């Protein structure tokens, strides 16, 4: 018995529907598992904390830039 890969044009409607259904199930399972993993490792909380750190660092940089400008004013 020789089994070869048939081109897509020879696949029946039922087989195509089954493949699409299986693909849809895989996508749904992937999205559900992704949500669980992100919740378990608290990825959303880590991203929120990083965003706060970036804002705080930008405030520090702005303050240091202002201090540098005020200390390096040309003397009249």
Phi and psi in radians as a Rosetta constraint file:
Dihedral C 1 N 2 CA 2 C 2 CIRCULARHARMONIC -1.796 0.35
Dihedral N 2 CA 2 C 2 N 3 CIRCULARHARMONIC 1.963 0.35
Dihedral C 2 N 3 CA 3 C 3 CIRCULARHARMONIC -1.789 0.35
Dihedral N 3 CA 3 C 3 N 4 CIRCULARHARMONIC 2.139 0.35
Dihedral C 3 N 4 CA 4 C 4 CIRCULARHARMONIC -2.146 0.35
Dihedral N 4 CA 4 C 4 N 5 CIRCULARHARMONIC 2.816 0.35
Dihedral C 4 N 5 CA 5 C 5 CIRCULARHARMONIC -1.354 0.35
Dihedral N 5 CA 5 C 5 N 6 CIRCULARHARMONIC 2.122 0.35
Dihedral C 5 N 6 CA 6 C 6 CIRCULARHARMONIC -1.545 0.35
Dihedral N 6 CA 6 C 6 N 7 CIRCULARHARMONIC 2.547 0.35
Dihedral C 6 N 7 CA 7 C 7 CIRCULARHARMONIC -1.099 0.35
Dihedral N 7 CA 7 C 7 N 8 CIRCULARHARMONIC 2.823 0.35
Dihedral C 7 N 8 CA 8 C 8 CIRCULARHARMONIC -1.076 0.35
Dihedral N 8 CA 8 C 8 N 9 CIRCULARHARMONIC -0.480 0.35
Dihedral C 8 N 9 CA 9 C 9 CIRCULARHARMONIC -1.194 0.35
Dihedral N 9 CA 9 C 9 N 10 CIRCULARHARMONIC -0.339 0.35
Dihedral C 9 N 10 CA 10 C 10 CIRCULARHARMONIC -1.617 0.35
Dihedral N 10 CA 10 C 10 N 11 CIRCULARHARMONIC -0.030 0.35
Dihedral C 10 N 11 CA 11 C 11 CIRCULARHARMONIC -1.413 0.35
Dihedral N 11 CA 11 C 11 N 12 CIRCULARHARMONIC 2.314 0.35
Dihedral C 11 N 12 CA 12 C 12 CIRCULARHARMONIC -1.319 0.35
Dihedral N 12 CA 12 C 12 N 13 CIRCULARHARMONIC 2.936 0.35
Dihedral C 12 N 13 CA 13 C 13 CIRCULARHARMONIC -1.116 0.35
Dihedral N 13 CA 13 C 13 N 14 CIRCULARHARMONIC -0.698 0.35
Dihedral C 13 N 14 CA 14 C 14 CIRCULARHARMONIC -1.125 0.35
Dihedral N 14 CA 14 C 14 N 15 CIRCULARHARMONIC -0.769 0.35
Dihedral C 14 N 15 CA 15 C 15 CIRCULARHARMONIC -1.138 0.35
Dihedral N 15 CA 15 C 15 N 16 CIRCULARHARMONIC -0.698 0.35
Dihedral C 15 N 16 CA 16 C 16 CIRCULARHARMONIC -1.115 0.35
Dihedral N 16 CA 16 C 16 N 17 CIRCULARHARMONIC -0.734 0.35
Dihedral C 16 N 17 CA 17 C 17 CIRCULARHARMONIC -1.100 0.35
Dihedral N 17 CA 17 C 17 N 18 CIRCULARHARMONIC -0.718 0.35
Dihedral C 17 N 18 CA 18 C 18 CIRCULARHARMONIC -1.106 0.35
Dihedral N 18 CA 18 C 18 N 19 CIRCULARHARMONIC -0.728 0.35
Dihedral C 18 N 19 CA 19 C 19 CIRCULARHARMONIC -1.127 0.35
Dihedral N 19 CA 19 C 19 N 20 CIRCULARHARMONIC -0.734 0.35
Dihedral C 19 N 20 CA 20 C 20 CIRCULARHARMONIC -1.148 0.35
Dihedral N 20 CA 20 C 20 N 21 CIRCULARHARMONIC -0.665 0.35
Dihedral C 20 N 21 CA 21 C 21 CIRCULARHARMONIC -1.144 0.35
Dihedral N 21 CA 21 C 21 N 22 CIRCULARHARMONIC -0.762 0.35
Dihedral C 21 N 22 CA 22 C 22 CIRCULARHARMONIC -1.103 0.35
Dihedral N 22 CA 22 C 22 N 23 CIRCULARHARMONIC -0.734 0.35
Dihedral C 22 N 23 CA 23 C 23 CIRCULARHARMONIC -1.082 0.35
Dihedral N 23 CA 23 C 23 N 24 CIRCULARHARMONIC -0.734 0.35
Dihedral C 23 N 24 CA 24 C 24 CIRCULARHARMONIC -1.098 0.35
Dihedral N 24 CA 24 C 24 N 25 CIRCULARHARMONIC -0.706 0.35
Dihedral C 24 N 25 CA 25 C 25 CIRCULARHARMONIC -1.121 0.35
Dihedral N 25 CA 25 C 25 N 26 CIRCULARHARMONIC -0.756 0.35
Dihedral C 25 N 26 CA 26 C 26 CIRCULARHARMONIC -1.072 0.35
Dihedral N 26 CA 26 C 26 N 27 CIRCULARHARMONIC -0.730 0.35
Dihedral C 26 N 27 CA 27 C 27 CIRCULARHARMONIC -1.126 0.35
Dihedral N 27 CA 27 C 27 N 28 CIRCULARHARMONIC -0.763 0.35
Dihedral C 27 N 28 CA 28 C 28 CIRCULARHARMONIC -1.113 0.35
Dihedral N 28 CA 28 C 28 N 29 CIRCULARHARMONIC -0.779 0.35
Dihedral C 28 N 29 CA 29 C 29 CIRCULARHARMONIC -1.095 0.35
Dihedral N 29 CA 29 C 29 N 30 CIRCULARHARMONIC -0.734 0.35
Dihedral C 29 N 30 CA 30 C 30 CIRCULARHARMONIC -1.046 0.35
Dihedral N 30 CA 30 C 30 N 31 CIRCULARHARMONIC -0.801 0.35
Dihedral C 30 N 31 CA 31 C 31 CIRCULARHARMONIC -1.136 0.35
Dihedral N 31 CA 31 C 31 N 32 CIRCULARHARMONIC -0.678 0.35
Dihedral C 31 N 32 CA 32 C 32 CIRCULARHARMONIC -1.156 0.35
Dihedral N 32 CA 32 C 32 N 33 CIRCULARHARMONIC -0.794 0.35
Dihedral C 32 N 33 CA 33 C 33 CIRCULARHARMONIC -1.139 0.35
Dihedral N 33 CA 33 C 33 N 34 CIRCULARHARMONIC -0.650 0.35
Dihedral C 33 N 34 CA 34 C 34 CIRCULARHARMONIC -1.056 0.35
Dihedral N 34 CA 34 C 34 N 35 CIRCULARHARMONIC -0.771 0.35
Dihedral C 34 N 35 CA 35 C 35 CIRCULARHARMONIC -1.076 0.35
Dihedral N 35 CA 35 C 35 N 36 CIRCULARHARMONIC -0.729 0.35
Dihedral C 35 N 36 CA 36 C 36 CIRCULARHARMONIC -1.147 0.35
Dihedral N 36 CA 36 C 36 N 37 CIRCULARHARMONIC -0.779 0.35
Dihedral C 36 N 37 CA 37 C 37 CIRCULARHARMONIC -1.124 0.35
Dihedral N 37 CA 37 C 37 N 38 CIRCULARHARMONIC -0.731 0.35
Dihedral C 37 N 38 CA 38 C 38 CIRCULARHARMONIC -1.111 0.35
Dihedral N 38 CA 38 C 38 N 39 CIRCULARHARMONIC -0.676 0.35
Dihedral C 38 N 39 CA 39 C 39 CIRCULARHARMONIC -1.184 0.35
Dihedral N 39 CA 39 C 39 N 40 CIRCULARHARMONIC -0.769 0.35
Dihedral C 39 N 40 CA 40 C 40 CIRCULARHARMONIC -1.101 0.35
Dihedral N 40 CA 40 C 40 N 41 CIRCULARHARMONIC -0.762 0.35
Dihedral C 40 N 41 CA 41 C 41 CIRCULARHARMONIC -1.595 0.35
Dihedral N 41 CA 41 C 41 N 42 CIRCULARHARMONIC 0.140 0.35
Dihedral C 41 N 42 CA 42 C 42 CIRCULARHARMONIC 0.936 0.35
Dihedral N 42 CA 42 C 42 N 43 CIRCULARHARMONIC 0.765 0.35
Dihedral C 42 N 43 CA 43 C 43 CIRCULARHARMONIC -1.124 0.35
Dihedral N 43 CA 43 C 43 N 44 CIRCULARHARMONIC -0.690 0.35
Dihedral C 43 N 44 CA 44 C 44 CIRCULARHARMONIC -1.127 0.35
Dihedral N 44 CA 44 C 44 N 45 CIRCULARHARMONIC -0.655 0.35
Dihedral C 44 N 45 CA 45 C 45 CIRCULARHARMONIC -1.203 0.35
Dihedral N 45 CA 45 C 45 N 46 CIRCULARHARMONIC -0.663 0.35
Dihedral C 45 N 46 CA 46 C 46 CIRCULARHARMONIC -1.108 0.35
Dihedral N 46 CA 46 C 46 N 47 CIRCULARHARMONIC -0.752 0.35
Dihedral C 46 N 47 CA 47 C 47 CIRCULARHARMONIC -1.118 0.35
Dihedral N 47 CA 47 C 47 N 48 CIRCULARHARMONIC -0.686 0.35
Dihedral C 47 N 48 CA 48 C 48 CIRCULARHARMONIC -1.110 0.35
Dihedral N 48 CA 48 C 48 N 49 CIRCULARHARMONIC -0.746 0.35
Dihedral C 48 N 49 CA 49 C 49 CIRCULARHARMONIC -1.135 0.35
Dihedral N 49 CA 49 C 49 N 50 CIRCULARHARMONIC -0.679 0.35
Dihedral C 49 N 50 CA 50 C 50 CIRCULARHARMONIC -1.115 0.35
Dihedral N 50 CA 50 C 50 N 51 CIRCULARHARMONIC -0.676 0.35
Dihedral C 50 N 51 CA 51 C 51 CIRCULARHARMONIC -1.121 0.35
Dihedral N 51 CA 51 C 51 N 52 CIRCULARHARMONIC -0.717 0.35
Dihedral C 51 N 52 CA 52 C 52 CIRCULARHARMONIC -1.104 0.35
Dihedral N 52 CA 52 C 52 N 53 CIRCULARHARMONIC -0.720 0.35
Dihedral C 52 N 53 CA 53 C 53 CIRCULARHARMONIC -1.109 0.35
Dihedral N 53 CA 53 C 53 N 54 CIRCULARHARMONIC -0.694 0.35
Dihedral C 53 N 54 CA 54 C 54 CIRCULARHARMONIC -1.105 0.35
Dihedral N 54 CA 54 C 54 N 55 CIRCULARHARMONIC -0.752 0.35
Dihedral C 54 N 55 CA 55 C 55 CIRCULARHARMONIC -1.108 0.35
Dihedral N 55 CA 55 C 55 N 56 CIRCULARHARMONIC -0.731 0.35
Dihedral C 55 N 56 CA 56 C 56 CIRCULARHARMONIC -1.147 0.35
Dihedral N 56 CA 56 C 56 N 57 CIRCULARHARMONIC -0.719 0.35
Dihedral C 56 N 57 CA 57 C 57 CIRCULARHARMONIC -1.136 0.35
Dihedral N 57 CA 57 C 57 N 58 CIRCULARHARMONIC -0.656 0.35
Dihedral C 57 N 58 CA 58 C 58 CIRCULARHARMONIC -1.151 0.35
Dihedral N 58 CA 58 C 58 N 59 CIRCULARHARMONIC -0.648 0.35
Dihedral C 58 N 59 CA 59 C 59 CIRCULARHARMONIC -1.101 0.35
Dihedral N 59 CA 59 C 59 N 60 CIRCULARHARMONIC -0.736 0.35
Dihedral C 59 N 60 CA 60 C 60 CIRCULARHARMONIC -1.134 0.35
Dihedral N 60 CA 60 C 60 N 61 CIRCULARHARMONIC -0.766 0.35
Dihedral C 60 N 61 CA 61 C 61 CIRCULARHARMONIC -1.074 0.35
Dihedral N 61 CA 61 C 61 N 62 CIRCULARHARMONIC -0.767 0.35
Dihedral C 61 N 62 CA 62 C 62 CIRCULARHARMONIC -1.098 0.35
Dihedral N 62 CA 62 C 62 N 63 CIRCULARHARMONIC -0.719 0.35
Dihedral C 62 N 63 CA 63 C 63 CIRCULARHARMONIC -1.138 0.35
Dihedral N 63 CA 63 C 63 N 64 CIRCULARHARMONIC -0.746 0.35
Dihedral C 63 N 64 CA 64 C 64 CIRCULARHARMONIC -1.168 0.35
Dihedral N 64 CA 64 C 64 N 65 CIRCULARHARMONIC -0.628 0.35
Dihedral C 64 N 65 CA 65 C 65 CIRCULARHARMONIC -1.138 0.35
Dihedral N 65 CA 65 C 65 N 66 CIRCULARHARMONIC -0.722 0.35
Dihedral C 65 N 66 CA 66 C 66 CIRCULARHARMONIC -1.123 0.35
Dihedral N 66 CA 66 C 66 N 67 CIRCULARHARMONIC -0.729 0.35
Dihedral C 66 N 67 CA 67 C 67 CIRCULARHARMONIC -1.116 0.35
Dihedral N 67 CA 67 C 67 N 68 CIRCULARHARMONIC -0.732 0.35
Dihedral C 67 N 68 CA 68 C 68 CIRCULARHARMONIC -1.083 0.35
Dihedral N 68 CA 68 C 68 N 69 CIRCULARHARMONIC -0.758 0.35
Dihedral C 68 N 69 CA 69 C 69 CIRCULARHARMONIC -1.130 0.35
Dihedral N 69 CA 69 C 69 N 70 CIRCULARHARMONIC -0.704 0.35
Dihedral C 69 N 70 CA 70 C 70 CIRCULARHARMONIC -1.240 0.35
Dihedral N 70 CA 70 C 70 N 71 CIRCULARHARMONIC -0.541 0.35
Dihedral C 70 N 71 CA 71 C 71 CIRCULARHARMONIC -1.381 0.35
Dihedral N 71 CA 71 C 71 N 72 CIRCULARHARMONIC -0.446 0.35
Dihedral C 71 N 72 CA 72 C 72 CIRCULARHARMONIC -1.861 0.35
Dihedral N 72 CA 72 C 72 N 73 CIRCULARHARMONIC 0.550 0.35
Dihedral C 72 N 73 CA 73 C 73 CIRCULARHARMONIC -1.219 0.35
Dihedral N 73 CA 73 C 73 N 74 CIRCULARHARMONIC 2.490 0.35
Dihedral C 73 N 74 CA 74 C 74 CIRCULARHARMONIC -1.180 0.35
Dihedral N 74 CA 74 C 74 N 75 CIRCULARHARMONIC 2.391 0.35
Dihedral C 74 N 75 CA 75 C 75 CIRCULARHARMONIC -1.468 0.35
Dihedral N 75 CA 75 C 75 N 76 CIRCULARHARMONIC 2.258 0.35
